[in-house]
Amino acid sequence: MRQTFLSIATVALVLLLGLNTQPEQALSATAVKSASGDLSLRVNSFVAAIPGKDTGAYDVPTSSERATMVSAFDAIEAGNLSRAASLVDPLKYDVVQYKDTVTGRTFVMLAERRNTNGSWPHAWGLYVFSPRATSDTSVEVAHPIADWNTEDVGVETFRKANAEDLFVAGAHRYANSDGSADVAHASASVFEEIHKAAVESETKVFQPHGFSQADHPDYGEAVVSAGTAPPTQFAQDVHVALRGAGFDARLYDGVSYSALGATTNVQGKSARALGADFLHVETIKPIRDDPARRSLLTTTLAQKLR
């Protein structure tokens, strides 16, 4: 009788106080944040603040940390934003529903929270997913700062192709002296693991990069590569399209323009292993700096990535 009395009393107390009877996991769920603005400005602001060359500020993730970030990205793709937010909160990341005021589209971001002193806990990058994308394309800015204005090429192409993903690395490629921050060449990165989680056989992966015409005077204005030779049909088609748009574009064929062939790019290797198309496009700085020529470049690329 005492046990019954206590149960009745407990129920009465819950009803009286209106206590939440959801499971403990739901009570501790991390809130999904909301924001809006111009995605280009948001990405530019992010890139302007990330660790620069020789800062040593890139934190090499453990295998467990990489796995957690991938689980969160998988949850975002599945539409379970609360689960994603709870997973990454201990890693100082937020899940943000972001409305791009330029396109009117709402994206989901995995965005790292800065420390109170302005530094970054990890500098692992910014990951944007578009739930209503019409093309299974991943746009990956692997070398922000180092390849100047490639983030602008990335955002413009992402928008115009209505692509599914936009990934931006979180540090200068030479932030650490051991090369660990160069996500295009270091396999143990959050960038690479989320790339592999996003890519399927039908995915097109596009990486914008930049080169100096002074260092490569015989390489034209743009070099297109699939990271392998002979070039894929997709790389050939993009090369033809860029030349048709008026760019002095060259195509890596295993011999010509080999310095920019992207043969050691780890995203290229993993994309090909999954049966996906990998597209690596290097452009000179005057194209990336000129809004009109950059727009023509990204429009031409987006037409092939849609």
Backbone as CSV, one residue per row, in Angstrom:
resi,resn,N_x,N_y,N_z,CA_x,CA_y,CA_z,C_x,C_y,C_z
1,MET,0.831,-1.212,0.000,0.000,0.000,0.000,0.863,1.259,0.000
2,ARG,1.970,1.238,0.700,2.855,2.406,0.753,3.411,2.707,-0.632
3,GLN,3.782,1.624,-1.367,4.339,1.808,-2.701,3.296,2.427,-3.637
4,THR,2.041,1.922,-3.547,0.964,2.460,-4.356,0.705,3.915,-4.029
5,PHE,0.707,4.220,-2.741,0.479,5.593,-2.294,1.555,6.531,-2.853
6,LEU,2.814,6.066,-2.830,3.903,6.894,-3.337,3.776,7.127,-4.836
7,SER,3.343,6.094,-5.573,3.193,6.222,-7.020,2.112,7.239,-7.351
8,ILE,0.987,7.138,-6.617,-0.096,8.087,-6.846,0.341,9.498,-6.510
9,ALA,1.082,9.620,-5.432,1.560,10.945,-5.016,2.519,11.527,-6.047
10,THR,3.353,10.664,-6.594,4.315,11.128,-7.597,3.608,11.624,-8.842
11,VAL,2.610,10.842,-9.304,1.844,11.245,-10.479,1.143,12.577,-10.229
12,ALA,0.569,12.705,-9.062,-0.130,13.948,-8.719,0.818,15.134,-8.733
13,LEU,2.020,14.920,-8.209,2.998,16.003,-8.164,3.414,16.416,-9.568
14,VAL,3.617,15.431,-10.451,3.992,15.735,-11.838,2.908,16.546,-12.520
15,LEU,1.630,16.119,-12.321,0.521,16.843,-12.937,0.397,18.241,-12.378
16,LEU,0.628,18.364,-11.087,0.489,19.655,-10.430,1.537,20.639,-10.911
17,LEU,2.760,20.176,-11.038,3.864,21.071,-11.390,4.086,21.171,-12.895
18,GLY,3.422,20.295,-13.663,3.599,20.340,-15.106,4.992,19.944,-15.524
19,LEU,5.587,18.991,-14.792,6.955,18.606,-15.104,7.026,17.889,-16.433
20,ASN,8.167,18.057,-17.159,8.396,17.398,-18.439,8.760,15.948,-18.181
21,THR,7.965,15.010,-18.724,8.224,13.589,-18.501,8.944,12.945,-19.671
22,GLN,9.567,13.761,-20.591,10.327,13.204,-21.705,11.576,12.513,-21.187
23,PRO,12.148,11.614,-21.984,13.373,10.928,-21.573,14.498,11.901,-21.308
24,GLU,15.444,11.441,-20.528,16.573,12.298,-20.146,17.330,12.794,-21.366
25,GLN,17.463,11.938,-22.424,18.173,12.338,-23.620,17.528,13.553,-24.266
26,ALA,16.188,13.564,-24.314,15.491,14.697,-24.906,15.674,15.951,-24.064
27,LEU,15.700,15.780,-22.745,15.887,16.934,-21.865,17.236,17.596,-22.093
28,SER,18.254,16.794,-22.430,19.597,17.333,-22.589,19.931,17.659,-24.034
29,ALA,18.934,17.616,-24.937,19.173,17.880,-26.351,19.702,19.299,-26.539
30,THR,20.653,19.435,-27.446,21.247,20.732,-27.742,20.404,21.453,-28.782
31,ALA,20.212,22.721,-28.578,19.360,23.501,-29.478,20.022,23.675,-30.838
32,VAL,19.212,23.611,-31.879,19.646,23.939,-33.224,19.494,25.445,-33.401
33,LYS,20.529,26.107,-33.871,20.503,27.554,-34.001,19.957,27.972,-35.362
34,SER,19.553,29.217,-35.461,19.035,29.777,-36.710,19.747,31.089,-36.994
35,ALA,19.982,31.348,-38.282,20.605,32.594,-38.694,20.236,32.854,-40.143
36,SER,20.455,34.081,-40.583,20.203,34.421,-41.979,21.199,35.476,-42.415
37,GLY,21.366,35.591,-43.721,22.293,36.572,-44.261,22.788,36.135,-45.630
38,ASP,23.749,36.860,-46.142,24.372,36.555,-47.429,25.426,35.473,-47.199
39,LEU,25.216,34.299,-47.788,26.147,33.195,-47.566,27.570,33.562,-47.959
40,SER,27.715,34.336,-49.013,29.051,34.738,-49.446,29.760,35.549,-48.365
41,LEU,29.039,36.478,-47.757,29.628,37.283,-46.684,29.945,36.418,-45.473
42,ARG,29.072,35.463,-45.192,29.289,34.550,-44.061,30.560,33.735,-44.271
43,VAL,30.754,33.237,-45.464,31.950,32.437,-45.755,33.190,33.319,-45.777
44,ASN,33.084,34.507,-46.359,34.230,35.414,-46.379,34.662,35.806,-44.975
45,SER,33.692,36.043,-44.107,33.997,36.384,-42.721,34.694,35.224,-42.021
46,PHE,34.223,34.034,-42.302,34.842,32.838,-41.725,36.294,32.701,-42.179
47,VAL,36.518,32.811,-43.484,37.876,32.638,-44.022,38.822,33.716,-43.491
48,ALA,38.308,34.934,-43.340,39.161,36.024,-42.845,39.637,35.786,-41.420
49,ALA,38.939,34.933,-40.683,39.262,34.727,-39.263,40.016,33.431,-38.976
50,ILE,40.142,32.532,-39.952,40.750,31.234,-39.663,42.261,31.350,-39.491
51,PRO,42.888,30.374,-38.841,44.338,30.434,-38.611,45.133,30.521,-39.905
52,GLY,46.129,31.400,-39.892,46.955,31.612,-41.064,48.199,30.747,-41.087
53,LYS,49.048,31.043,-42.013,50.287,30.297,-42.218,51.194,30.375,-40.988
54,ASP,51.773,29.240,-40.641,52.768,29.124,-39.559,52.216,29.485,-38.178
55,THR,50.915,29.422,-37.990,50.347,29.712,-36.672,50.370,28.496,-35.748
56,GLY,50.427,27.315,-36.321,50.371,26.090,-35.518,49.030,25.899,-34.837
57,ALA,47.986,26.539,-35.358,46.698,26.577,-34.664,45.694,25.529,-35.159
58,TYR,46.095,24.665,-36.064,45.201,23.598,-36.526,45.359,22.391,-35.613
59,ASP,44.238,21.915,-35.104,44.215,20.786,-34.173,43.931,19.498,-34.950
60,VAL,44.886,18.601,-34.999,44.706,17.343,-35.727,43.657,16.501,-34.994
61,PRO,42.565,16.138,-35.655,41.492,15.405,-34.967,41.856,13.951,-34.726
62,THR,41.343,13.406,-33.637,41.506,11.981,-33.382,40.522,11.208,-34.251
63,SER,40.716,9.899,-34.332,39.779,9.079,-35.115,38.382,9.145,-34.519
64,SER,38.297,9.227,-33.196,36.995,9.327,-32.534,36.316,10.647,-32.860
65,GLU,37.065,11.724,-32.871,36.502,13.036,-33.198,36.033,13.076,-34.650
66,ARG,36.813,12.494,-35.530,36.410,12.445,-36.940,35.114,11.653,-37.095
67,ALA,35.023,10.545,-36.382,33.822,9.704,-36.461,32.597,10.446,-35.938
68,THR,32.769,11.211,-34.875,31.649,11.974,-34.318,31.163,13.031,-35.302
69,MET,32.091,13.716,-35.941,31.705,14.729,-36.920,30.974,14.102,-38.108
70,VAL,31.421,12.938,-38.525,30.740,12.241,-39.621,29.336,11.815,-39.191
71,SER,29.212,11.312,-37.979,27.885,10.924,-37.476,26.944,12.119,-37.457
72,ALA,27.462,13.272,-37.089,26.637,14.483,-37.079,26.238,14.878,-38.492
73,PHE,27.167,14.777,-39.427,26.835,15.110,-40.817,25.803,14.134,-41.373
74,ASP,25.952,12.864,-41.054,24.959,11.870,-41.467,23.582,12.202,-40.901
75,ALA,23.549,12.639,-39.643,22.276,13.006,-39.013,21.658,14.217,-39.705
76,ILE,22.486,15.160,-40.115,21.984,16.332,-40.849,21.385,15.903,-42.180
77,GLU,22.063,15.037,-42.897,21.531,14.542,-44.170,20.197,13.817,-43.972
78,ALA,20.067,13.144,-42.831,18.825,12.411,-42.531,17.733,13.320,-41.981
79,GLY,18.049,14.589,-41.746,17.065,15.532,-41.226,16.949,15.560,-39.722
80,ASN,17.840,14.863,-39.015,17.797,14.823,-37.558,18.771,15.853,-36.991
81,LEU,18.363,17.098,-37.039,19.268,18.184,-36.666,19.553,18.215,-35.171
82,SER,18.579,17.838,-34.350,18.781,17.847,-32.904,19.851,16.838,-32.503
83,ARG,19.785,15.664,-33.110,20.815,14.660,-32.823,22.190,15.174,-33.245
84,ALA,22.262,15.771,-34.422,23.538,16.307,-34.902,24.087,17.350,-33.934
85,ALA,23.212,18.246,-33.468,23.651,19.302,-32.546,24.167,18.724,-31.236
86,SER,23.502,17.684,-30.733,23.939,17.067,-29.481,25.287,16.365,-29.646
87,LEU,25.504,15.783,-30.823,26.762,15.087,-31.070,27.952,16.041,-31.094
88,VAL,27.785,17.183,-31.764,28.937,18.063,-31.973,29.116,19.133,-30.912
89,ASP,28.138,19.298,-30.047,28.261,20.322,-29.005,29.521,20.152,-28.152
90,PRO,29.884,18.930,-27.717,31.119,18.786,-26.941,32.378,19.131,-27.734
91,LEU,32.276,19.125,-29.067,33.420,19.455,-29.919,33.431,20.933,-30.312
92,LYS,32.565,21.714,-29.654,32.508,23.163,-29.869,31.993,23.514,-31.261
93,TYR,31.093,22.702,-31.768,30.438,22.985,-33.047,28.953,23.197,-32.817
94,ASP,28.348,24.013,-33.680,26.909,24.241,-33.671,26.294,23.726,-34.966
95,VAL,25.042,23.339,-34.890,24.238,23.079,-36.082,23.358,24.307,-36.289
96,VAL,23.471,24.902,-37.463,22.792,26.168,-37.734,21.943,26.046,-38.995
97,GLN,20.658,26.342,-38.858,19.809,26.491,-40.035,20.000,27.909,-40.555
98,TYR,20.557,28.007,-41.751,20.981,29.311,-42.272,20.213,29.639,-43.548
99,LYS,19.440,30.732,-43.525,18.735,31.173,-44.721,19.605,32.149,-45.500
100,ASP,19.950,31.762,-46.712,20.742,32.616,-47.587,19.811,33.646,-48.216
101,THR,19.975,34.906,-47.865,19.060,35.946,-48.325,19.225,36.252,-49.809
102,VAL,20.303,35.804,-50.406,20.509,36.038,-51.843,19.691,35.049,-52.674
103,THR,19.690,33.783,-52.289,18.968,32.763,-53.057,17.613,32.411,-52.456
104,GLY,17.405,32.743,-51.184,16.186,32.349,-50.502,16.195,30.915,-50.019
105,ARG,17.302,30.218,-50.222,17.400,28.821,-49.802,17.865,28.728,-48.360
106,THR,17.408,27.690,-47.683,17.835,27.445,-46.313,18.777,26.240,-46.285
107,PHE,19.950,26.460,-45.731,20.971,25.428,-45.627,21.141,25.012,-44.170
108,VAL,21.860,23.939,-43.960,22.225,23.510,-42.610,23.745,23.519,-42.513
109,MET,24.246,24.188,-41.493,25.688,24.327,-41.318,26.185,23.553,-40.106
110,LEU,27.357,22.985,-40.244,28.166,22.583,-39.098,29.220,23.667,-38.936
111,ALA,29.046,24.505,-37.935,29.881,25.692,-37.768,30.586,25.669,-36.417
112,GLU,31.879,25.859,-36.423,32.667,25.825,-35.195,32.498,27.121,-34.405
113,ARG,32.357,26.988,-33.087,32.255,28.154,-32.212,33.654,28.658,-31.869
114,ARG,33.887,29.931,-32.029,35.190,30.496,-31.673,35.313,30.637,-30.157
115,ASN,36.529,30.568,-29.682,36.800,30.814,-28.270,36.603,32.293,-27.958
116,THR,36.482,32.607,-26.691,36.237,33.997,-26.302,37.374,34.928,-26.712
117,ASN,38.571,34.376,-26.883,39.714,35.203,-27.292,39.846,35.295,-28.810
118,GLY,38.886,34.737,-29.529,38.893,34.819,-30.989,39.566,33.660,-31.692
119,SER,40.243,32.802,-30.949,40.893,31.645,-31.555,39.861,30.549,-31.828
120,TRP,40.307,29.499,-32.458,39.427,28.386,-32.797,39.788,27.153,-31.994
121,PRO,38.807,26.433,-31.469,39.112,25.210,-30.720,39.871,24.184,-31.565
122,HIS,39.486,24.067,-32.854,40.080,23.027,-33.695,40.495,23.505,-35.085
123,ALA,39.771,24.426,-35.667,40.014,24.888,-37.045,39.789,23.762,-38.052
124,TRP,38.683,23.028,-37.873,38.383,21.888,-38.740,37.571,22.261,-39.975
125,GLY,36.967,23.437,-39.996,36.268,23.842,-41.196,34.785,24.109,-41.014
126,LEU,34.173,24.569,-42.089,32.750,24.896,-42.159,32.098,23.972,-43.183
127,TYR,30.961,23.377,-42.800,30.308,22.378,-43.659,28.848,22.770,-43.864
128,VAL,28.472,22.958,-45.117,27.141,23.439,-45.465,26.430,22.368,-46.293
129,PHE,25.224,22.027,-45.892,24.409,21.036,-46.595,23.116,21.691,-47.051
130,SER,22.716,21.415,-48.291,21.487,21.975,-48.849,20.438,20.875,-48.972
131,PRO,19.437,20.858,-48.105,18.440,19.778,-48.126,17.631,19.699,-49.419
132,ARG,17.477,20.825,-50.115,16.668,20.842,-51.336,17.511,21.063,-52.587
133,ALA,18.727,20.583,-52.551,19.606,20.697,-53.718,19.031,19.929,-54.894
134,THR,19.315,20.422,-56.087,18.864,19.733,-57.296,20.008,19.028,-58.007
135,SER,21.226,19.187,-57.521,22.359,18.474,-58.106,23.173,17.823,-56.991
136,ASP,23.588,16.602,-57.226,24.400,15.879,-56.243,25.863,16.261,-56.450
137,THR,26.151,17.513,-56.111,27.494,18.066,-56.289,28.029,18.536,-54.953
138,SER,29.296,18.222,-54.706,29.990,18.726,-53.520,31.063,19.713,-53.978
139,VAL,30.954,20.937,-53.494,31.945,21.971,-53.783,32.854,22.084,-52.568
140,GLU,34.167,21.934,-52.788,35.101,21.832,-51.666,36.236,22.841,-51.810
141,VAL,36.272,23.789,-50.885,37.332,24.798,-50.876,38.401,24.306,-49.908
142,ALA,39.403,23.656,-50.437,40.404,22.988,-49.602,41.533,23.902,-49.156
143,HIS,41.773,24.983,-49.901,42.915,25.848,-49.592,42.526,27.320,-49.472
144,PRO,41.603,27.654,-48.539,41.288,29.071,-48.334,42.534,29.824,-47.865
145,ILE,42.566,31.077,-48.133,43.691,31.987,-47.855,44.847,31.693,-48.807
146,ALA,45.363,30.475,-48.792,46.504,30.114,-49.629,46.163,30.279,-51.108
147,ASP,44.988,29.811,-51.512,44.493,29.997,-52.878,43.438,31.096,-52.816
148,TRP,43.909,32.307,-52.943,43.128,33.516,-52.676,41.827,33.542,-53.474
149,ASN,40.745,33.857,-52.787,39.419,34.023,-53.379,38.820,32.733,-53.944
150,THR,39.375,31.601,-53.630,38.722,30.364,-54.076,37.422,30.128,-53.304
151,GLU,37.292,30.735,-52.133,36.021,30.614,-51.414,34.900,31.319,-52.174
152,ASP,35.237,32.417,-52.891,34.227,33.095,-53.704,33.832,32.242,-54.903
153,VAL,34.827,31.612,-55.515,34.531,30.683,-56.606,33.636,29.555,-56.086
154,GLY,33.947,29.070,-54.891,33.179,27.979,-54.305,31.737,28.352,-54.034
155,VAL,31.514,29.486,-53.379,30.146,29.895,-53.041,29.331,30.163,-54.302
156,GLU,29.916,30.853,-55.264,29.181,31.164,-56.492,28.794,29.881,-57.234
157,THR,29.715,28.938,-57.317,29.420,27.685,-58.019,28.378,26.879,-57.253
158,PHE,28.488,26.845,-55.945,27.527,26.151,-55.088,26.117,26.683,-55.327
159,ARG,25.987,27.992,-55.366,24.675,28.601,-55.580,24.149,28.311,-56.981
160,LYS,24.974,28.548,-57.993,24.513,28.441,-59.375,24.206,26.998,-59.774
161,ALA,24.927,26.056,-59.214,24.673,24.645,-59.514,23.568,24.070,-58.644
162,ASN,23.097,24.856,-57.660,22.151,24.368,-56.647,22.683,23.054,-56.081
163,ALA,23.937,23.109,-55.661,24.662,21.920,-55.215,24.244,21.494,-53.815
164,GLU,24.589,20.265,-53.484,24.184,19.710,-52.196,25.106,20.127,-51.063
165,ASP,26.399,20.254,-51.348,27.365,20.509,-50.277,28.326,21.627,-50.626
166,LEU,28.720,22.360,-49.593,29.812,23.319,-49.682,30.684,23.130,-48.453
167,PHE,31.919,22.729,-48.661,32.854,22.515,-47.556,34.005,23.513,-47.681
168,VAL,34.375,24.157,-46.577,35.474,25.121,-46.566,36.433,24.739,-45.443
169,ALA,37.665,24.477,-45.782,38.660,24.097,-44.783,38.823,25.201,-43.745
170,GLY,39.280,24.816,-42.548,39.289,25.744,-41.426,40.613,26.385,-41.080
171,ALA,41.622,26.216,-41.938,42.935,26.801,-41.659,43.732,26.903,-42.956
172,HIS,44.704,27.777,-42.973,45.655,27.849,-44.081,46.334,26.493,-44.232
173,ARG,46.601,26.093,-45.444,47.179,24.771,-45.674,48.536,24.593,-44.989
174,TYR,49.217,25.713,-44.742,50.514,25.662,-44.062,50.428,26.215,-42.640
175,ALA,49.273,26.092,-42.022,49.133,26.549,-40.635,50.072,25.774,-39.714
176,ASN,50.193,24.484,-39.939,51.083,23.627,-39.143,52.307,23.245,-39.973
177,SER,53.437,23.175,-39.327,54.688,22.905,-40.041,54.791,21.480,-40.563
178,ASP,53.978,20.574,-40.019,54.062,19.174,-40.439,53.125,18.830,-41.591
179,GLY,52.429,19.821,-42.141,51.539,19.584,-43.271,50.174,19.033,-42.905
180,SER,49.899,18.873,-41.624,48.633,18.259,-41.200,47.416,19.114,-41.499
181,ALA,47.612,20.432,-41.692,46.476,21.317,-41.966,46.099,21.365,-43.444
182,ASP,46.907,20.761,-44.298,46.626,20.737,-45.726,45.647,19.611,-46.019
183,VAL,44.360,19.911,-45.942,43.345,18.856,-45.989,43.259,18.176,-47.348
184,ALA,43.789,18.814,-48.398,43.793,18.171,-49.706,44.849,17.085,-49.805
185,HIS,45.749,17.045,-48.837,46.833,16.062,-48.886,47.017,15.295,-47.586
186,ALA,46.200,15.590,-46.578,46.259,14.871,-45.300,44.973,14.068,-45.141
187,SER,45.107,12.768,-45.057,43.913,11.914,-45.026,43.213,11.915,-43.677
188,ALA,43.931,12.233,-42.600,43.342,12.174,-41.255,42.746,13.529,-40.876
189,SER,41.715,13.948,-41.620,41.086,15.237,-41.346,39.570,15.076,-41.314
190,VAL,38.914,15.973,-40.623,37.450,16.020,-40.634,36.965,16.314,-42.055
191,PHE,37.677,17.176,-42.762,37.334,17.545,-44.133,37.246,16.303,-45.013
192,GLU,38.256,15.462,-44.956,38.269,14.248,-45.777,37.186,13.268,-45.358
193,GLU,36.961,13.115,-44.053,35.963,12.143,-43.586,34.542,12.578,-43.953
194,ILE,34.252,13.866,-43.835,32.922,14.336,-44.224,32.773,14.279,-45.745
195,HIS,33.837,14.569,-46.462,33.823,14.393,-47.927,33.414,12.967,-48.289
196,LYS,34.024,11.982,-47.665,33.698,10.583,-47.968,32.260,10.247,-47.578
197,ALA,31.771,10.854,-46.501,30.393,10.615,-46.079,29.391,11.206,-47.072
198,ALA,29.771,12.294,-47.729,28.857,12.988,-48.632,28.843,12.392,-50.034
199,VAL,29.951,11.763,-50.422,30.118,11.347,-51.819,29.507,9.978,-52.083
200,GLU,28.783,9.899,-53.191,28.264,8.636,-53.709,28.728,8.502,-55.159
201,SER,28.418,7.381,-55.779,28.938,7.129,-57.124,28.482,8.174,-58.141
202,GLU,27.292,8.756,-57.938,26.780,9.736,-58.890,27.194,11.177,-58.561
203,THR,27.935,11.353,-57.483,28.338,12.694,-57.054,29.411,13.276,-57.972
204,LYS,29.313,14.576,-58.197,30.400,15.322,-58.835,31.067,16.153,-57.742
205,VAL,32.362,15.992,-57.600,33.134,16.730,-56.603,33.955,17.790,-57.323
206,PHE,33.765,19.039,-56.940,34.500,20.138,-57.558,35.347,20.858,-56.522
207,GLN,36.633,20.987,-56.810,37.540,21.764,-55.963,38.139,22.914,-56.757
208,PRO,37.864,24.152,-56.345,38.534,25.305,-56.957,39.880,25.557,-56.294
209,HIS,40.896,25.767,-57.104,42.233,26.073,-56.604,42.796,27.247,-57.388
210,GLY,43.954,27.735,-56.963,44.562,28.871,-57.626,46.049,28.678,-57.843
211,PHE,46.554,29.251,-58.942,47.996,29.173,-59.201,48.514,30.513,-59.690
212,SER,49.826,30.646,-59.627,50.485,31.875,-60.054,50.961,31.724,-61.494
213,GLN,50.574,32.674,-62.345,51.007,32.638,-63.736,52.508,32.876,-63.839
214,ALA,53.060,33.607,-62.868,54.509,33.840,-62.875,55.275,32.542,-62.643
215,ASP,54.722,31.665,-61.800,55.370,30.381,-61.530,55.153,29.370,-62.649
216,HIS,54.035,29.517,-63.367,53.690,28.578,-64.441,53.283,29.375,-65.685
217,PRO,54.249,30.019,-66.338,53.919,30.911,-67.449,53.340,30.205,-68.678
218,ASP,53.536,28.909,-68.779,53.060,28.166,-69.950,51.797,27.359,-69.658
219,TYR,51.094,27.711,-68.566,49.920,26.933,-68.152,48.600,27.619,-68.465
220,GLY,48.660,28.703,-69.234,47.426,29.399,-69.576,46.787,30.078,-68.381
221,GLU,45.447,30.191,-68.411,44.697,30.850,-67.345,44.039,29.866,-66.393
222,ALA,43.820,28.658,-66.848,43.130,27.656,-66.046,43.632,26.268,-66.428
223,VAL,43.723,25.406,-65.435,44.124,24.019,-65.681,43.046,23.113,-65.105
224,VAL,42.502,22.271,-65.957,41.447,21.335,-65.569,42.058,19.952,-65.413
225,SER,41.698,19.283,-64.311,42.224,17.939,-64.090,41.202,17.084,-63.357
226,ALA,41.232,15.794,-63.661,40.452,14.819,-62.896,41.326,14.158,-61.851
227,GLY,42.589,14.563,-61.784,43.526,13.969,-60.834,44.117,12.668,-61.310
228,THR,43.803,12.296,-62.534,44.278,11.032,-63.084,44.411,11.169,-64.597
229,ALA,45.114,10.236,-65.196,45.274,10.232,-66.646,44.982,8.827,-67.181
230,PRO,44.366,8.729,-68.362,43.894,9.850,-69.181,42.770,10.603,-68.501
231,PRO,42.481,11.841,-68.938,41.418,12.616,-68.286,40.058,11.969,-68.499
232,THR,39.196,12.114,-67.514,37.831,11.594,-67.635,37.067,12.392,-68.691
233,GLN,35.988,11.820,-69.146,35.140,12.532,-70.099,34.593,13.810,-69.483
234,PHE,34.277,13.743,-68.199,33.757,14.926,-67.522,34.785,16.051,-67.528
235,ALA,36.042,15.744,-67.210,37.094,16.759,-67.227,37.284,17.316,-68.632
236,GLN,37.213,16.472,-69.620,37.336,16.928,-71.006,36.193,17.872,-71.363
237,ASP,34.992,17.519,-70.944,33.828,18.364,-71.240,33.948,19.737,-70.582
238,VAL,34.423,19.768,-69.350,34.597,21.044,-68.649,35.678,21.871,-69.339
239,HIS,36.746,21.234,-69.751,37.823,21.922,-70.457,37.297,22.576,-71.738
240,VAL,36.517,21.835,-72.504,35.941,22.372,-73.739,35.005,23.542,-73.430
241,ALA,34.207,23.397,-72.377,33.265,24.457,-72.008,33.997,25.731,-71.597
242,LEU,35.057,25.613,-70.850,35.819,26.793,-70.426,36.480,27.478,-71.621
243,ARG,37.005,26.706,-72.523,37.600,27.303,-73.722,36.514,27.980,-74.565
244,GLY,35.350,27.352,-74.630,34.246,27.951,-75.363,33.774,29.265,-74.754
245,ALA,33.971,29.417,-73.445,33.590,30.655,-72.751,34.669,31.729,-72.856
246,GLY,35.789,31.403,-73.498,36.831,32.397,-73.721,38.038,32.293,-72.808
247,PHE,38.096,31.269,-71.969,39.240,31.104,-71.080,40.351,30.313,-71.786
248,ASP,41.570,30.692,-71.508,42.721,29.930,-72.003,42.939,28.757,-71.055
249,ALA,42.095,27.741,-71.218,42.111,26.588,-70.312,42.954,25.466,-70.890
250,ARG,43.661,24.768,-70.027,44.493,23.629,-70.415,43.987,22.390,-69.673
251,LEU,44.308,21.219,-70.209,43.817,19.963,-69.651,44.984,19.066,-69.272
252,TYR,45.007,18.632,-68.012,46.030,17.676,-67.579,45.734,16.315,-68.194
253,ASP,46.728,15.790,-68.928,46.524,14.527,-69.626,47.517,13.444,-69.209
254,GLY,48.210,13.704,-68.110,49.213,12.751,-67.646,50.618,13.202,-67.967
255,VAL,50.732,14.129,-68.912,52.050,14.654,-69.314,52.055,16.170,-69.203
256,SER,51.170,16.809,-69.936,51.124,18.271,-69.946,50.498,18.815,-68.662
257,TYR,51.090,19.885,-68.135,50.579,20.613,-66.965,50.555,19.740,-65.715
258,SER,51.533,18.861,-65.623,51.558,17.868,-64.536,51.751,18.491,-63.161
259,ALA,52.357,19.681,-63.085,52.565,20.319,-61.778,51.252,20.658,-61.101
260,LEU,50.188,20.785,-61.884,48.875,21.113,-61.328,47.864,20.001,-61.617
261,GLY,48.348,18.780,-61.714,47.492,17.654,-62.058,46.664,17.098,-60.927
262,ALA,46.950,17.481,-59.686,46.170,17.054,-58.509,46.195,15.543,-58.314
263,THR,47.278,14.904,-58.712,47.331,13.445,-58.620,47.474,12.940,-57.185
264,THR,47.909,13.802,-56.279,48.064,13.393,-54.874,46.939,13.899,-53.984
265,ASN,45.929,14.497,-54.579,44.801,15.038,-53.817,44.001,13.894,-53.195
266,VAL,43.861,13.891,-51.870,43.232,12.749,-51.201,41.727,12.684,-51.471
267,GLN,41.074,13.850,-51.650,39.653,13.820,-51.989,39.455,13.246,-53.394
268,GLY,40.391,13.546,-54.288,40.319,12.972,-55.618,40.429,11.460,-55.579
269,LYS,41.365,10.969,-54.778,41.558,9.516,-54.668,40.327,8.835,-54.089
270,SER,39.776,9.387,-53.008,38.624,8.737,-52.377,37.370,8.876,-53.234
271,ALA,37.232,10.000,-53.959,36.080,10.163,-54.855,36.124,9.114,-55.963
272,ARG,37.297,8.938,-56.567,37.422,7.946,-57.641,37.178,6.534,-57.115
273,ALA,37.636,6.266,-55.891,37.420,4.944,-55.298,35.942,4.648,-55.105
274,LEU,35.150,5.710,-54.923,33.707,5.556,-54.735,32.946,5.618,-56.060
275,GLY,33.684,5.793,-57.155,33.056,5.850,-58.465,32.542,7.215,-58.855
276,ALA,32.923,8.252,-58.106,32.440,9.613,-58.360,33.381,10.356,-59.294
277,ASP,32.866,11.418,-59.915,33.681,12.299,-60.746,34.360,13.342,-59.872
278,PHE,35.666,13.519,-60.065,36.423,14.533,-59.338,36.923,15.560,-60.338
279,LEU,36.673,16.827,-60.034,37.070,17.917,-60.916,37.901,18.927,-60.139
280,HIS,39.127,19.118,-60.570,40.077,20.032,-59.937,40.381,21.126,-60.957
281,VAL,40.023,22.364,-60.628,40.229,23.470,-61.565,41.082,24.542,-60.907
282,GLU,42.263,24.752,-61.467,43.174,25.806,-61.025,42.986,27.017,-61.923
283,THR,42.884,28.196,-61.323,42.778,29.423,-62.114,43.769,30.453,-61.600
284,ILE,44.113,31.387,-62.476,45.031,32.447,-62.080,44.288,33.496,-61.251
285,LYS,45.048,34.241,-60.474,44.468,35.221,-59.551,43.641,36.299,-60.257
286,PRO,44.058,36.813,-61.435,43.230,37.839,-62.092,41.806,37.373,-62.404
287,ILE,41.595,36.089,-62.636,40.238,35.580,-62.845,39.485,35.567,-61.531
288,ARG,40.142,35.092,-60.475,39.474,34.992,-59.171,39.179,36.360,-58.573
289,ASP,39.984,37.365,-58.931,39.814,38.704,-58.369,38.804,39.556,-59.132
290,ASP,38.541,39.221,-60.372,37.661,40.017,-61.227,36.239,39.463,-61.136
291,PRO,35.304,40.211,-60.537,33.938,39.682,-60.368,33.294,39.217,-61.672
292,ALA,33.527,39.925,-62.767,32.901,39.569,-64.037,33.483,38.256,-64.584
293,ARG,34.795,38.139,-64.577,35.419,36.922,-65.105,35.166,35.738,-64.166
294,ARG,35.157,36.013,-62.865,34.840,34.934,-61.905,33.404,34.456,-62.103
295,SER,32.499,35.380,-62.358,31.106,35.006,-62.592,30.967,34.148,-63.846
296,LEU,31.687,34.521,-64.897,31.658,33.726,-66.125,32.226,32.332,-65.863
297,LEU,33.304,32.275,-65.110,33.902,30.983,-64.745,32.916,30.113,-63.994
298,THR,32.303,30.660,-62.958,31.417,29.851,-62.116,30.122,29.474,-62.838
299,THR,29.644,30.349,-63.699,28.460,30.006,-64.495,28.763,28.843,-65.423
300,THR,29.923,28.882,-66.059,30.315,27.806,-66.977,30.494,26.490,-66.223
301,LEU,31.128,26.552,-65.078,31.319,25.340,-64.273,29.986,24.788,-63.782
302,ALA,29.122,25.670,-63.288,27.832,25.237,-62.731,26.989,24.534,-63.780
303,GLN,27.068,24.983,-65.028,26.304,24.339,-66.094,26.704,22.884,-66.261
304,LYS,27.952,22.567,-65.974,28.432,21.180,-66.099,28.245,20.388,-64.812
305,LEU,28.025,21.075,-63.712,27.890,20.410,-62.419,26.434,20.154,-62.027
306,ARG,25.519,20.772,-62.706,24.095,20.629,-62.345,23.604,19.194,-62.549
